[in-house]
Amino acid sequence: MTRVLGLWTLGLALMFNGCAFVEPKESAYLRTAQNHATQDEVRQQLGPPRVAKPLEAGGSVWVYQFWAHEYGDRVKASGAWCDEYVLTFDSQAVLRRWDHQVHRHGGELMPPWCVIGTLSPAS
């Protein structure tokens, strides 16, 4: 009985803490690529960026957006999740910084923006 209770407790702990262990594949790649991957290497892994802008001091900023549709039910409306990554490359085209933000668009399937306040394709 003690063994069953221990397994049940372990299962609950994994269920409630499991989300903390889930990392998007893009985040996992960028975490290991920071400070050494070039723009060509990043493009091979993530594809072409949605936005690419040069920086005045040299280097550039790239923006990636990954969308996923979420179907609604009786409790919540359909919508879309957007993961946005903003990557900063130095003048030698090496990845130096990156930021990841997630936003849920409730009721909107393909809004024109991913995350409010960041670079958008139109800007």
N, C-alpha and C positions, 0 to 999 in steps of 0.2 A: 504494500500500500504506500509506503514511504517513497519507493521508487517511482510509482505512478504519479504521486503528488509532485515529486521533483521534476519529472518530465513535463508535466502539465505547467508548472511554474516556468520552466525553461521555454516552453512553447509560447506562453504569454509574453515573456520578456522579449523574445525574438520578434513576435508579432508587433509589439508596440515600439520597439527600437529598430525594426527592420528598415524603415524609411530613411533612417540616418545613414545607412550603409549604401543606399542607392545613389550613384553618381552618374550623371549623363556621360555617355562615351566622349562627347566633345570636351567636357570639363576634364575628364581623366587625361585625354590626349594633351590638352593645353597646359595642364599642370606639369606634365613631364617635359613638354616642349619649350617652356618658358626659358629665356636667356640663351638658347642655342639653336632653335629651329629657324630656318629661313622662310621667306614668303613662299618660295617654291614648295618647300616641304609641307607647310601649312595647307597650301592649295591642293596638294596631293591627298591630304587626309580629309579636309573639309569641303573641298570644291571651291569654285570661285566665290568671292565675297559678294554680298548683296550691294554693299557700298564700299568704295575705296576712295579715300581723300588724302592728298599730300599734306604734310605739316610744314609750317613756315621754317622751322628750325631743322628740317630734314626728317626723313622717315615718313611714315604714313599711318593712317588709322583705317582698319577694315572692320566692317560690320557684317555679322552673320545672323540670320534669323531662321529658326527651325519651328515650324508650325505643326500642331496636332489638333485634330477635331475631337471634341468630347460630346457624345450624344447625351441629351437630356433624359429626364424621367419625370415622374410625378412631383419630385421634390425640387429639382433644379432644371434650369433651361439649358438647351444646347449651347455650345460656345466653342471657343478655340483657345488653346494654350499656345503661347509664343515664348520660346527661349531665345534671348538675344545675347550675342557675344560681341563685345567691342575689343578689338585687338590693336595694340600699338607696337609698331615696328620702328627700330632706330634707322639711322641713315645708311647702315650696312644691310638693311632688310632682315634684321634678326628680331624675333618676337621678344619684347621686353615686358609688356604688361597685357593683361586681359581682364575683362570684367564680364560677369554673367548675371543677367536679370531675367526673371520669369514673370509673365503677366497672363492672367486669365481674362478673356473677353467673353463675358456672359451674354448670351443672346446674339452675339455677332459671330458669323462664321468666318469671314475674311475681312477684318477691318483694315483700313489703309495704314495703320501704324502698329508696331509691335509693343514697345514700352514707351510710355509718355516721358518726354524729357531727354530722349537720346537721339542720336542721328537717325534720320529716316531716309528712305530712298529719294524722296523729293528734295531733301535739304542739301 
